[in-house]
Amino acid sequence: MNPAKLEGRAQVVADQATCRTVETAIMGYVMNNGVEPTSVRQLGDYVSGDISRYRIVGGRAAGPGCKA
């Protein structure tokens, strides 16, 4: 068992899940406001947790775990 390898894999999965959460929050924001958010700060009411490592690029989430 390699704890460092397991921890690294867990982080990858967590980053992907957080990216998906930000994507979902963007969709919720658009549905409620009729416009795309320009900053993750606008998503505070849609996400519980720290999403400060993410940004919005072209209407999509960008950051750890997000596909480029």
Backbone as numpy.savetxt, mean C-alpha at the origin, in Angstrom:
# Nx Ny Nz CAx CAy CAz Cx Cy Cz
16.40 -24.92 9.77 15.56 -23.74 9.77 16.45 -22.50 9.77
16.14 -21.57 8.89 16.93 -20.36 8.75 16.04 -19.16 9.11
16.15 -18.67 10.36 15.28 -17.57 10.79 15.39 -16.32 9.92
16.57 -15.97 9.48 16.75 -14.77 8.65 16.02 -14.92 7.32
16.11 -16.09 6.73 15.43 -16.34 5.45 13.91 -16.30 5.65
13.42 -16.91 6.73 11.99 -16.89 7.01 11.50 -15.47 7.27
12.28 -14.70 8.00 11.91 -13.31 8.28 11.87 -12.49 6.99
12.83 -12.71 6.12 12.86 -12.00 4.83 11.64 -12.33 3.99
11.26 -13.59 3.95 10.08 -14.00 3.18 8.81 -13.42 3.79
8.73 -13.41 5.12 7.56 -12.84 5.79 7.43 -11.35 5.47
8.56 -10.65 5.38 8.53 -9.22 5.06 8.03 -9.00 3.64
8.46 -9.84 2.72 8.00 -9.73 1.32 6.49 -9.89 1.25
5.97 -10.89 1.95 4.52 -11.13 1.94 3.79 -9.97 2.59
4.31 -9.45 3.70 3.68 -8.31 4.38 3.68 -7.07 3.48
4.78 -6.83 2.78 4.85 -5.68 1.87 3.83 -5.81 0.75
3.67 -7.01 0.20 2.69 -7.22 -0.86 1.28 -6.98 -0.34
1.00 -7.44 0.87 -0.33 -7.24 1.45 -0.59 -5.76 1.70
0.42 -5.04 2.17 0.25 -3.61 2.43 0.04 -2.86 1.12
0.76 -3.22 0.08 0.57 -2.59 -1.22 -0.86 -2.80 -1.68
-1.36 -3.99 -1.53 -2.74 -4.29 -1.93 -3.73 -3.48 -1.10
-3.43 -3.29 0.17 -4.28 -2.47 1.03 -4.32 -1.03 0.54
-3.17 -0.51 0.15 -3.11 0.86 -0.38 -3.90 0.94 -1.69
-3.77 -0.06 -2.54 -4.53 -0.09 -3.80 -6.04 -0.06 -3.51
-6.47 -0.85 -2.54 -7.89 -0.89 -2.17 -8.34 0.45 -1.61
-7.50 1.08 -0.82 -7.82 2.40 -0.26 -7.96 3.44 -1.37
-7.10 3.36 -2.37 -7.19 4.28 -3.51 -8.55 4.12 -4.19
-8.95 2.87 -4.40 -10.26 2.61 -5.04 -11.40 3.17 -4.19
-11.33 2.97 -2.88 -12.36 3.50 -1.99 -12.42 5.01 -2.04
-11.25 5.62 -2.06 -11.18 7.08 -2.14 -11.83 7.58 -3.42
-11.50 6.95 -4.53 -12.07 7.36 -5.82 -13.59 7.20 -5.81
-14.06 6.10 -5.27 -15.51 5.85 -5.24 -16.23 6.89 -4.39
-15.62 7.30 -3.30 -16.25 8.27 -2.41 -16.09 9.72 -2.85
-15.02 10.03 -3.56 -14.72 11.42 -3.88 -14.79 11.76 -5.36
-14.81 10.76 -6.21 -14.92 11.01 -7.64 -13.62 11.46 -8.30
-12.54 11.55 -7.54 -11.22 11.92 -8.07 -10.18 11.01 -7.42
-9.04 10.88 -8.10 -7.95 10.08 -7.56 -7.21 10.86 -6.48
-6.78 10.18 -5.42 -5.94 10.85 -4.43 -4.56 11.12 -5.03
-3.91 12.15 -4.55 -2.57 12.48 -5.05 -1.50 12.16 -4.02
-1.91 11.80 -2.80 -0.97 11.52 -1.72 -1.55 10.44 -0.82
-0.69 9.60 -0.27 -1.18 8.58 0.67 -1.74 9.23 1.93
-1.39 10.46 2.20 -1.94 11.16 3.36 -3.46 11.28 3.26
-3.96 11.32 2.05 -5.40 11.43 1.82 -6.12 10.12 2.13
-5.39 9.04 2.33 -5.99 7.73 2.53 -6.13 7.36 4.01
-5.85 8.27 4.89 -5.88 7.99 6.33 -7.18 7.40 6.83
-8.30 7.81 6.27 -9.59 7.29 6.69 -9.88 5.90 6.10
-9.05 5.45 5.19 -9.29 4.19 4.49 -8.33 3.07 4.92
-7.28 3.43 5.65 -6.25 2.46 6.02 -5.91 2.60 7.49
-5.83 1.48 8.17 -5.35 1.47 9.55 -3.90 0.97 9.51
-3.00 1.80 9.94 -1.59 1.40 9.93 -0.74 2.41 9.19
0.54 2.14 9.21 1.53 3.05 8.63 1.75 2.72 7.16
1.37 3.64 6.29 1.61 3.46 4.85 2.55 4.54 4.33
3.34 5.11 5.21 4.23 6.22 4.84 5.32 5.81 3.86
5.61 4.53 3.72 6.63 4.10 2.75 6.07 4.00 1.33
4.80 4.30 1.18 4.13 4.19 -0.12 3.83 5.57 -0.68
3.63 5.61 -1.98 3.24 6.85 -2.66 2.27 6.46 -3.77
1.68 7.45 -4.37 0.75 7.20 -5.46 1.37 7.71 -6.74
1.47 6.84 -7.72 2.07 7.17 -9.01 1.09 6.73 -10.10
0.60 7.69 -10.85 -0.34 7.36 -11.92 -1.61 6.70 -11.42
-2.04 7.06 -10.22 -3.26 6.50 -9.66 -3.09 5.14 -9.02
-1.87 4.64 -8.96 -1.59 3.31 -8.40 -0.63 3.43 -7.24
-0.67 2.44 -6.35 0.26 2.39 -5.22 1.66 2.07 -5.72
2.64 2.72 -5.12 4.04 2.44 -5.43 4.78 2.36 -4.10
5.65 1.36 -3.99 6.41 1.20 -2.76 6.75 -0.27 -2.56
7.18 -0.63 -1.35 7.58 -2.00 -1.07 6.45 -3.00 -1.38
6.79 -4.02 -2.15 5.83 -5.05 -2.47 4.96 -4.78 -3.68
5.01 -3.57 -4.20 4.19 -3.22 -5.37 4.95 -3.56 -6.64
4.22 -4.05 -7.62 4.84 -4.33 -8.91 5.13 -3.02 -9.63
6.29 -2.94 -10.18 6.70 -1.71 -10.89 6.05 -1.56 -12.21
